[in-house]
Amino acid sequence: MTDNIIGTADTDHVLAAQKALVNAFFDLHLKGIPQEILMGGALPYREALIIN
């Protein structure tokens, strides 16, 4: 029953995706460093969806 709440994605993969996307967000918005992962490039995490 908890699979519906938590999901079945691989934990290591989810954490890697979160880390990459959060780091890219802050690098872009706080440091002004363009981030391909956020600019419509190929997103290496197909589970994630970038919404503008």
Secondary structure, DSSP 4 states (H G I P E B T S, - for coil): -THHHH-SS-HHHHHHHHHHHHHHHHHHHHH----GGGTTS--S-TT-----
